[in-house]
Amino acid sequence: MNQKKVSQSTISRLFAYLRELKTLSSLNIRTISSSEMGERLNLSDTQIRKDLGYFGSFGTSGAGYNIEELKVALKKILGKDKTWNVCIVGIGHLGSALLVYPGFKNHNLNVVAAFDSDPKKVGKNIDNIVVESIEQLKSSVGKKNIFIAIIATPAIVAQKIANDLIDSGIECIMNFAPIKLDVPEHVKVENVDLCHALETLTYFVGSGK
């Protein structure tokens, strides 16, 4: 089935399945049924079979899923069987913090480049990544085989940065800038609005809910 028809919620559940399979594997459990998986994740067995059915046939009736085989298959489906090179654009407080964040490696993400327009930041070495001028972005993306970009710039320049990234071949962007990016249909953008999330929390704190 065409993966373009698979919803974001389905993809999110596939990641949950993979995490659970890793836990089961560490416990030396070899097989699991869809109903047992559903009980562990508070989902119906029908939902699990439907989600997996988008990508082929898994498991055997009466025997359940082979945990190791399904784990390998889900890693491939979710792109977790490879390491993906990442760049960060905008090396302010947030961008600098992301550069030294150790969790990327746990998800097969390898930060290989950083870019900024401030001459005072260009040339700085942060966690063995030398900050490059924004003017080098287009050439470096290809040279360093970068597939994913993180935008941590002010909103006023985020759209131009996104345009340059897309022109360079980037099709996956995580956007921390507080602006909705206008991108072609084939480009996937994940927006992370920290301020909005904090504002939502202050509402609940203030209302006592």
N, C-alpha and C positions, 0 to 999 in steps of 0.2 A: 504494500500500500504506500502511496505517496506520503512521505513524512511531512509535507506541507500541511496535510489535513489533520495531523496530530496536534491536539491542544496543549497549551502550556501546562495545564493541570495534569494531563497525562504524563508529560515529561517529568514534572515534579514528583509524581508518584513513582515513576521508574527509578528515580534517584533514591527514593525511600526504600523501594524493593532491594536495590543494590546494597544499601547500608545494612538492611536486615540480613541479607544473604551473607555479608561479610561477618556479621555477628554469629550467625548460625554455623558458618564454616569454622570460626575460631573455637566453637564448642564441639567440633568434630561431628556435627549433624550432617548427614549425607543427602537426605531427601526431605521434601516438605510438600504438602498439598496446598492447593489454592485456598481451601477453607482454613487451614492452619495458619497460612500467611495472613489471611484476612483477619483472623482473631488477634494476631500479634500487632497488626497495624490499624485495627479498628476500621476495616474495609470489608466489603462483601466479596465473596469468592468470584462472583460474576464480574465485578469491577476489575479484579486482578486479571482474569482470563481475557476480558475485553482489551485491557491495556496492552497485554503481551501479544494479543492477537493481531495488533497493528503491524507487528514485525515478523510474524511467522508462527510456526507451530512449536510449542515448547511443552515438555512434560508428556507423561503417558497416563492414560486413564487407569485409575486404580493404583498407580505407583507414585503419582505426584511428580514434582520437579527434581531433577538432579541439581543439587545446589551449586556445585562447582561449574557444571556446564552452563547453567542459567547465569551465573555470575560473570563468566567469560563473555556470554552473549550480550548481556546488558552493558558491560564495559565497552564493547565494540559499538553498540547502538548509541551510547551516550558520549562517545569520544574519549572514554577514560582509559583506552588501551594505548594512547599516544601521549606525548608531551607537546604542549602548545606554547609557542613563544608569544610573549605579551609585551606591549610597550605602555608607558604611562606618560601622558601629556599634561603638563602643568605641575611643576615641582614646588608648590607652596607647602603649607603645613600638612594638608591632607595627602598630596602627592608624595611628599617625603616619607610620611608614615607608611603609605602603601608600598613604597620601595623596599622598606625593611620588614614588611609583614611576612612572617615565616609560613603562614598557612597556605600560600599559593602552591608551594611545592607538594603539599599533601593532596592537592587536586590536579596534579600533573600540569601545572601552569608554571612557566619559566620566564620571569621578567628579564628581558635582555636589553631593553633600551628605555631611556627617559629623555624627554624634550621640554625645553622651556624657552621663552622669548627674552628673558632677563639675562643680559650679559654677565651679571654678577653670579648667576647660578650655573651658566654654561661652563663646563670644564670641571665642576665639582664632582668628586667621587663619593657616591653614597652606596654603601654596601656592595662595593666592587662594580657599580654601574656608573659610568661617566656621563653626566648630563650633556646632551647635545643641543645645539641650536635648533629652534623650530624650523629653520630653513633647510635643515638636513633630513627632515621627517620623511619626505617622499622617497629619497634615495635609500635611507636606512631601513625602511620597512621591507623593501624587497631584498636588500642585501642580508638582512638578519632573519629572513623567513618568518616574519611576524604575522600572526593570524588574528589576534585579539588586541584591541586597544582600550585603554582606560582614560577617559577625559576627566581631569580634575582641575579645569581652568575656570576663570570667571565666566558667567553666562554670556557676556558681551562678545566673547571670541569663540565660544564653544561650537557654533554652527560652522564657522570657517574651518576650524580644526577638524570637525566631522567631515566636511567636504574634502579636505586634503587627505584624510585617512581613507575615505572611500575611493578617491582618485588613485590612491596608492595600492588599492586592492583589498583593503580591510572590509570585511563583511559582518564582523561581530564587535559591538562597542558596548562598554559599560560606561554610562554617563552619570557622573557625580555633579555636573553643572546644573543649577536650578533653571533649566530651560528644556522645552520639548524640541527635540531635534527633528528637522525635516530631512528624511532619508528615503532612498529608493526602496521599493517593496522587498527586494532581496536582502536588504541589510537588516540585521537583528540588533535592536538596541534594548538594553536593560537599564532603566533609569533608577538611580539610587538617590532619593531626596532626603538627606539627613535632617534638614531643617523642618521639613514637613512632618517627618516621623516624630521629631521632638515636640513640635507644636501639638500633635495629636496626643502625646503623652501628657503635656501640661494641661490639656483639657480634662483628662481623666483625673489627674492629681487635684486640679482646682475644683472639680465637681464632686470629688469624693466617691466616684464610682469605682 
